[in-house]
Amino acid sequence: MPSNRADVAPGATRRCVVSWASTTYNTRATGLQITAILGLFSALIWLVMAAAHSAITAPHSGLQLDVPIWSGIVAAVIAADYIPSLKILVHEGAHALVSLYVGARMVEVKFAPSMAPRVVHHGVPTARRAITICLAGPAAEITLGALLLTLSPPGLAALTHPLGIAGWGCLLNGIANLVPIGTLDGGQALRFFKSRADWNAP
């Protein structure tokens, strides 16, 4: 979630821009990508749920594949990456809303060929506000994960429920995004923290 405060004039009007990240966008290619990604995540999540269910109900009988497939699909729609899942919409939506709230001059919503959105902000007046934007996405995702876990069975049984496994996915991914390295949100926040010449600016 990069930010470049130098490319928007101080007196510029605040605006929100929506753009495609790829010029090769077309409905068929997008549909195929979403289907493939959703199918892969659904299969992986379904296997994890089946393994957890087997460990709880029949620990000595091996892997039991009696978990309904729709459970994996529901969990993937909530917590999958690279598609406009609920997790990504909440994460990127938090970035966008906080960007506008703290006074970013321009907020770009870029869509990948798989329709997954990514928010880029420009013209943030202070390092403190830029850090707030960076941390908003993981915070919203962790909150979503915690909410989903409260709606699912407790303990290991959560991994047998679509809301539970989606909640753990959101929670762990949100925490991972806070790691202060590279292009992760935590890494972006650290970069702004280290270059805080205008830290106390209004």
N, C-alpha and C positions, 0 to 999 in steps of 0.2 A: 504494500500500500504506500507507494512513494509519494512524496509531496515536494513541490517546487514553488517556493514562495516568491521567486524572482520573476516568474513569467506572467504575473497578473499585476497591473498597475494598482497602486493604493486606492485610487478613486473609482476603480472599476465596479460595475454593477454586479451584485452577486447573482449567480445563475447556476442551473443544473443542466448538464449536458449528457445525453444518452448516445452511445456509439457502439458499433460492432468492432470487436478486436480483430476480425478477419474479414477480408474482402471476398472470401470464397463461400460465404454463408448461403445456404439454400435449405429449403424445408426438408428435403429428403435426407441430406447429409446430417442435418441436425437431429432428425428423428432417429436415424440409425445410431448416431453417437449416444443419444440419451438412452435408447433401448439397450445398447451394448453395455454401457456403464451401469445402468440400473440393474440389468441382469446379472452382471458380475458381482456387484455389491450385495444383491439379494441372495445369490448363491452362497457367498462367503458368510454372510450373517446367518443364513439358515443353517449352515453347517455348525457354526458356533452355538446356536440355539439348540440344535439337536445334540451336540456333545454335552452341553450343560444339562439338558433334560435327562440324558442317559446317565450322567454322573449322579444326579439326584434320585431318579426313580429306579434305576437298575445298574448300580456301579460295577457289577461283576459280569454284566451281559454284553459288553461291548457297545458300539455305537448303534443307537436306535434311531432310525430315520422316520419317526412318526410325528414330527413337528409339522404343522401345516405350512405349505410353501408361502401362502399369503402373508404369514407372519414376517418372513424375511423381506418380502416386498414392502410391507408397511414400514418396517424399520429402515429400509434403504431410502424410501421416499422422505423420511424424516432426517436421516443422518448421513446420507451418502455424500461423497466429494465429487467435484467436477460436473455436477448437474445442479439445477436450481432447486435443491432440497430445502426443507424447512430450516435446517441448520445453517446453510449458506445464506439463505434469505435473511435470517435473523442476524447473523454475523455481519454481513455486508450492509444490511439495513441500518444497524447500529452505527457503523462507520459513517454512513451517509447522513443520518439524522444529527449525529453529534458534530459532524463537519459543518453543517448549516447552522447549528445552534451556537457554535463557538465563533462563527464569523468568517469561515472560509469563503474566499471570493468566487471560487468555482468548484463544483463537485461533479466529477465525471463518473458515470455508471457505464462501464464497458462490459459487453457481453462476448464471451468466448463462443466458438462454433457450437458448443454443447449447451448454450443458453445460460451457463453459469455466470452470474454477475461478479464484477470486481469494481470496487470504488477507489477512485484516485482523487485526492483533494489538492487544490492549489490556492495559494494566497492566504495561508494561515498566519495571522499576525504575530503569534508568539510561540516559542518552543513549548511552553507549558500546555497551550491549547493543542498543539500538534501531538503531544504525548497523550493527552486525553482522547484524541481521535483514535490513536493507535490501540489504546487499551480498551476502547469501547466494544470492539468486535469480540475479542475473547471473553470479556465480562458478560456480554449478552449471551454468548454461546454456553458459557459455564452455568449461567442462570437457567437457560433452557434445559440443559442437562439435569440440573438439580430438580427442576420442576417435573421432568419426565420420570425421574427416579422416585419421586414422592407418589407418583400415580401407578407405580409398578410394584410387584411383590418384593419383599425385603430379602437381603442377602443374596446368595448365589442364584436363588430362584428368579431374580431380576433378569438374568441372562437367558431365561426361557420365555420371556415376555417381550413383544416388539417394542413397547415403550421403555422397558428397562434397558435392553441392549442399545437402543438408540440414545437413551439418556447417558449411559456410560461412554458411548462414542462421542457425544457432544462434550461431555465433561473432560475426557482425556484430550480431545483435540483442542479444546479451548485452553487447557493448561499447557499443552505443547506449544501453542502459538505464543505463549508468554515467554518462552525461552529466549534470552537476549542474544540471538545470533542471526546473521544473514538477513534475509528479507522477511523473516517472521515478524509479526507485530511487535514482539518483545525486542527484536533487533532494531526495528525502526524507532521504537521508543528510546532505546539506549543511544541511538545515533543523535536524536534530537536532544537528549539529556546532555551529551558531551559537547554539543554546539549551542549552548544556551546563552548566547550573548544578550538576547532580549528576554531572558527568563522572567524578569519582573515587569516587563512592559504591560500596559493595560490590555 
